[in-house]
Structures are given as structure tokens and as C-alpha cells.
Amino acid sequence: MKIKPSPRAQDEFAKAYEEYADAIFRHCFFRARNRERALELMQEAFMNTWEYISEGNTVDNVRAFLYRTANNMVINDARRKKIRKEESLEQMQEETGFDITGEDGRDLGKHLDAAAAKAVLEKVDEPYRSVLVMRFIDELKPREIAEITGESPNVVSVRINRGLERLRTFLPDAR
């Protein structure tokens, strides 16, 4: 989807919001680990994107632009917060009612032990963690991740493979 400043831009942007808001929220949540902050980051990503379009700029791939904006915001937020609090999936469900059910009806919690996966994923350093989240949580293709991160698809593929290697070192059965 391509959005350029025009009278139709508001409708196109609203359509992009409907299409990508849940995915951007999930991305922010898995990166920020706080439901309220993830919601704020998602909203800020859409606000910044709208401001960019309103200033007369054209966005060729709004999905990639939103992911890049959200990703940068999560990174900046993490830099500001040096101390992070680990939360278990059970705590999140009790405290905030968070559930890992996608809009397509799949209950990701039934397909994997989310708490354990999240704990292991946290042990993987950046930039490997980011591409693993985008690839396996957000289900983006390496080409899409490359567009979001500004890297080549080859660099992204290498990071995914190296990230998986690092991830395997933390898994007891994979050694």
C-alpha cells in the first residue's frame, strides 16, 4: 500500500491502521514487555507516520514504514529505561488480562510455551533478537525485515541464522 499526501490519504491511513494496528502492537509488546507501554508505542508510531505523511512526504510501503518507526521507538524507549522488569505470561494474564490470541483466531499460547520462549529470547542480544521477533513472532519475510531495518535481505538472513544459533545455545535439548 502506497500513501501519498492527498485528500484520500486520510482514508488510506485509516485502512492501514485497521490492517496493521494489531501486528504493530504485538511487535511492540514482545519488544517492550509492557502492555500499556506497547499500546503507547503503537499509537505513537501511527501518529508519527501520519505527521510524516501530513508534511507532504510519500510512504511507498506503509507496513514497512510502521514497523521501522515502531522498532526505532522501542529501541529508544529501551535506551531510556536501563532497568527492565521480567514478567511471566501468568503475571501478565492476571494483572492485565493479556492473551496471545491473534486476529486470525490462532492461539499462539497453545502452540508454544510463550513464557519460556520469551525468557529464552531475552537472552539473545540485539540485533539478533529484533530480527527473530520480526521473523517468528510478527511472521515477516526476510525481504520485509530488510525493508524495515534498512539492511539488505542477505544481512537479515544472516542475522536470523546467527540469532537462531545463539538461541539454540540457551535451549537444553538443542546443545
TACORNOR-V95552 format. One record per backbone hydrogen bond with DSSP energy under -1.0 kcal/mol. NH is the residue of the N-H (numbers start at 0). CO is the residue of the C=O. Records with the same first field share a line. If there is no record, write none. Layout:
NH: CO, CO
This chain:
2: 58
8: 5
11: 7
12: 8
13: 9
14: 10
15: 11
16: 12
17: 13
18: 14
19: 15
20: 16
23: 19
24: 20
25: 21
26: 22
27: 23
28: 24
29: 25
30: 26
31: 27
32: 28
37: 33
38: 34
39: 35
40: 36
41: 37
42: 38
43: 39
44: 40
45: 41
46: 42
47: 43
48: 44
49: 45
50: 46
51: 47
52: 48
53: 49
54: 50
55: 52
56: 51
58: 2
61: 0
64: 60
65: 61
66: 62
67: 63
68: 64
69: 65
70: 66
71: 67
72: 68
73: 69
74: 70
75: 71
76: 72
77: 73
78: 74
79: 75
80: 76
91: 87
92: 88
93: 89
94: 90
95: 91
97: 91
100: 98
101: 105
104: 101
107: 99
109: 106
111: 107
113: 111
116: 112
117: 113
118: 114
119: 115
120: 116
121: 117
122: 119
123: 120
128: 124
130: 126
131: 127
132: 128
133: 129
134: 130
135: 131
136: 132
137: 132
139: 133
144: 140
145: 141
146: 142
147: 143
148: 144
149: 145
155: 151
156: 152
157: 153
158: 154
159: 155
160: 156
161: 157
162: 158
163: 159
164: 160
165: 161
166: 162
167: 163
168: 164
169: 166
